[in-house]
Amino acid sequence: MQTVSARSGINQQLRLPLPADLHAISVPARKFTGDFFFSHRERETLWVTIGDVAGKGINAAVVMAMIQEELERRIASCARTDCDPAVTMRRLHELLRSVLAPNRFATAVIAQIRDNGKLVVANAGHPPPLIARKNGTIERIGSTGPAAGILDESRWTSVEKHLAPSETLLLYTDGAIEANDFGVEGVAAAFRTAASHRSSRSVATAVANAVRAHGGIDDDLTLVVARR
């Protein structure tokens, strides 16, 4: 079992057992970040999470730290019982409803990657995860439920995909798409070009550089790349 979680201003290779080569980049817009990510390996399954707390600065960072700690605990527990990412999202939502102000919420993606390539994703109002396929196409995984922490009653489903060897998953926060209106199309185009690189580090760096070249980073930016 191995766990890695977010730290501000990082460019970090997350050395986890196969099947995934994992790399994360996190660049705060200010001194503190409201973005979070987390990875956890349990037996044959790698869990990867990314999210973004509404707002910026110290207030968002405080909420992020609280979410980070609780999410680590809940995912580790869920991983041991092999529960579905949608179940974990529901548990995160219940926590946020109990502690957040009415105008606060978080978007998040919780994903499982199994050794056999099975990919299961729950998406709570977050920018769509992207999969770079071996044939050069980019596949999107849209929201499977609302942002967490807003509605009293919320439900999420999980989407099941498959990652073949050499295919790549990209998770990112809205700092990537809001950089001078780069948009999901801009991220997808940069990812399509970068996906030919052999390592997750190279892919993540290339996408981050494309965001900077388009218009700089005005919001917290976090990228997580998992390459099978």
Secondary structure by P-SEA (a helix, b strand, c coil): cbbbbbbcccccccccccccbbbbbbbbcccccccccbbbbcccbbbbbbbccccccaaaaaaaaaaaaaaaaaaaaaaaacccaaaaaaaaaaaaaacccccccccbbbbbbcccbbbbbbbccccbbbbbccccbbbbbcccccccccccbbbbbbbbbbbcccbbbbbbcccccccccccaaaaaaaaaaacccccaaaaaaaaaaaaaaacccccbbbbbbbcc
